[in-house]
Amino acid sequence: MGDPRSVVITGASRGLGFASAVRLYGEGWRVVAAMRTPDLGIPLLREATGAGDDDDRLIGVQLDLLDSASITAAAKAIEEAVGTPYALVHNAGISAAGMVEETDMSLWQRLFATSVLGPVALTQALLPSMRAAGEGRIVLVSSVAGVRGQPATAPYSAAKGALERWGESMACEIAPFGLGVTVLVAGAYDTEIITDAGTTDDRDLAGPYARLHHTMNTRGRFAMRLARPPERFTDGLLKALDDRAPFRRRGVGPDASMLLALNRVLPSSGMHHLSRIVLGIPRQGSMRGGAWPLTASQKAMVWAARVLPAPLLRRLAPKEQ
């Protein structure tokens, strides 16, 4: 048997990247785990995989996508460690919460640097050898927020959308040389990117968008109860690494697959209203002049107050202590 195929995974210290590194190591790949702090992350990966300190199938590389010098050094370290990797998985990312009016421009710059500009620079550094090898796969981990722009996550949605457009363009350019691109549209997974550890929160919960934040928070907490563990994501990654088409977009998770299907058949206006209704956002113009539209539960209470007899309402009302 020949040497195992090599894969580079960015953001391998946690979440989807960590789970992917563990799974691919278990599948026999030589895994280059790229992360900001290998001294902390690699011991955890070795513990999870059972790899020894001298196991050359698990290699840590320091990578900070916000630092061009770090990207250059990481590309050099990757080629010195494994030569030409067969696959490059761009998984590193951060998230953001806040309306466009609330988010700071430095957040936009950091998100685009992490999700687009840094990955482009790393890909540019590794493409010459991958192109010369005549085979390989570049996998871009996107999100349902990249399929349609979602409220309160505009910087994240914009960065993921740009990631997908970059992948589409690059796929046409590199296909004649035997390479391909797969975009993985990830649904809801229980990772640190959706907790305080992985999200920059610029929301003003007492500002003009408070009504929207309140409803979206309530529905978001409910939706996260259905989030799958990161290990479930790795099945989709394995399929992506086996892709042979020049370009492929895959939904990973039922929510992502459903959104991709709806996006194909519904017009933009339909998708807009679908997102609005699912997230509980009031209709256009309903908040002019500082109006505060009632939520569905509040409307139900008003309706009950109108139709139920007063004695029954008094019996249902909480008693004072």
Secondary structure as UniProt FT lines:
FT   STRAND          6..10
FT   TURN            12..13
FT   HELIX           15..26
FT   TURN            27..28
FT   STRAND          30..35
FT   HELIX           38..49
FT   TURN            53..54
FT   TURN            56..57
FT   STRAND          58..62
FT   TURN            65..66
FT   HELIX           68..82
FT   STRAND          87..90
FT   STRAND          95..98
FT   TURN            100..102
FT   HELIX           105..112
FT   HELIX           113..117
FT   HELIX           118..133
FT   STRAND          136..143
FT   HELIX           144..147
FT   TURN            151..152
FT   HELIX           154..174
FT   HELIX           175..177
FT   STRAND          179..186
FT   HELIX           192..194
FT   TURN            196..198
FT   STRAND          199..201
FT   TURN            205..206
FT   TURN            208..209
FT   HELIX           210..224
FT   TURN            225..226
FT   HELIX           230..233
FT   HELIX           234..241
FT   STRAND          247..252
FT   HELIX           254..265
FT   HELIX           268..279
FT   TURN            284..287
FT   HELIX           288..290
FT   HELIX           296..307
FT   HELIX           310..316
//
